[in-house]
Amino acid sequence: MDIDEIRADTPGCAKVAHLNNAGAALPPRPVIEAVAGHFALESTIGAYEAAEQNEAAIGRFYGAVAGLLGAYPDEIAYVENATRAWDMAFYSIPFAEGDRILTTTSEYSSNAIAYQQVAAAKGVKVEVVPDEADGTLSLDALQAELAKGNVRLVSLNHIPTHNGLVNPAAEVGRLCREHGVLYLLDACQSVGHLVVDVNEIGCDMLSATGRKFLRGPRGTGFLYVRRDILRTLVPPFLDLHAADWKAPDGFQMREDAQRFETWERYVAGQIGLGVAADYAADLGMPQIEARVMHLAARLREELAARPGITVLDRCARPSGIVTFTVDGHDPAAIKAAAREHGVNINVTTPLAHGYDPHAHAVAVRASVHYYNTEEELDRLLSVLT
Ligand SMILES: *Cc1c(COP(=O)(O)O)cnc(C)c1O
């Protein structure tokens, strides 16, 4: 990877050491130009007319995202964020009383809230599968729970927001297939960060956002739904794009994943997200993953060597999300001090990951991307000492 060239292609790199990529990454120039260009066109010739003119770029989104994930374009839906993408899949599942949902301790609270809502409404049971000692989902425990039967859904995150763990997504996929159980993967933090291939993982549904490691525009996301199950899922909402009106009182749902979409959307964002997916694929996801892992490992090593700093990531092969505490210093104050030195980091909050017994009250989170440099890591370290 030519890091200098990549940084020159990212205007934000000249302004700030951006270590908040799990929050929202800096977009590269082609994404900025695609989004700004479409908005400018809408402003000059009219938004409907601009959509007609840029029809190919808008349509390109499906192939770009599908290409990144090893999916088919008709398995991809454009949704305004990862939460709604995930919701459109989850609330489509025809749960019945007594069904079991299996999830992990590191689950994102928005998902946990949805489980509890469906549990209360439909008499579904939500069960949190125990962890291994390093915080990842225990595959033995998952297998034991699957063997007990009545599991309607296995639903978990690939990488949580609040620490560096990476769940064994592909091994989970294998177990779900063996037991014929639906598998929903929240890949919000892993797409654009790790190699994510839906066939290797074996998930039936996958949701992600544009603004995080994918470096797309904010207010964009997508849903993947495998062809085999697409037609068995009835979205909780349908509009005149997701379904065709059949006079006098009927409708026919779309056959592809666009049944999970709405007609109205952030069109510039859709173009920009497609460009971001192509950008990541062109650089090479294996190369991106290796660079992120390298920088994160270096940062953890340096942090761990400093007295008074505790690195909280316990997983054997952690992600680019680095979390830690500093004795006697409030994480929010560290974030503010870093900002003054031109370094963007964030803090985690236990409310975002309610099932996790190891969740630290509040911790500092530095999340690296491939465009970061060792000098930028040093800049953060100098703020801490
Ligand atoms: C950020 C995040 C979400 C929510 O994504 P939005 O695009 O903000 O809706 C869901 N799950 C995980 C693990 C996340 O990190």
The ligand as an SDF file (V2000), in Angstrom:
LIG
                    3D

 15 15  0  0  0  0  0  0  0  0999 V2000
  -22.4280    1.6110   14.8390 C   0  0  0  0  0  0  0  0  0  0  0  0
  -22.9980    0.2620   15.0920 C   0  0  0  0  0  0  0  0  0  0  0  0
  -24.3280   -0.0110   14.8070 C   0  0  0  0  0  0  0  0  0  0  0  0
  -25.2960    1.0430   14.3390 C   0  0  0  0  0  0  0  0  0  0  0  0
  -24.9750    1.5710   13.0940 O   0  0  0  0  0  0  0  0  0  0  0  0
  -25.7330    2.8850   12.5650 P   0  0  0  0  0  0  0  0  0  0  0  0
  -25.2880    3.0880   11.1820 O   0  0  0  0  0  0  0  0  0  0  0  0
  -25.3360    3.9690   13.5170 O   0  0  0  0  0  0  0  0  0  0  0  0
  -27.1950    2.6080   12.6620 O   0  0  0  0  0  0  0  0  0  0  0  0
  -24.7670   -1.3060   14.9720 C   0  0  0  0  0  0  0  0  0  0  0  0
  -23.9530   -2.2750   15.4380 N   0  0  0  0  0  0  0  0  0  0  0  0
  -22.6640   -2.0480   15.7410 C   0  0  0  0  0  0  0  0  0  0  0  0
  -21.8140   -3.1660   16.2270 C   0  0  0  0  0  0  0  0  0  0  0  0
  -22.1480   -0.7660   15.5800 C   0  0  0  0  0  0  0  0  0  0  0  0
  -20.8710   -0.5270   15.8920 O   0  0  0  0  0  0  0  0  0  0  0  0
  1  2  1  0
  2  3  1  0
  2 14  2  0
  3  4  1  0
  3 10  2  0
  4  5  1  0
  5  6  1  0
  6  7  2  0
  6  8  1  0
  6  9  1  0
 10 11  1  0
 11 12  2  0
 12 13  1  0
 12 14  1  0
 14 15  1  0
M  END
$$$$
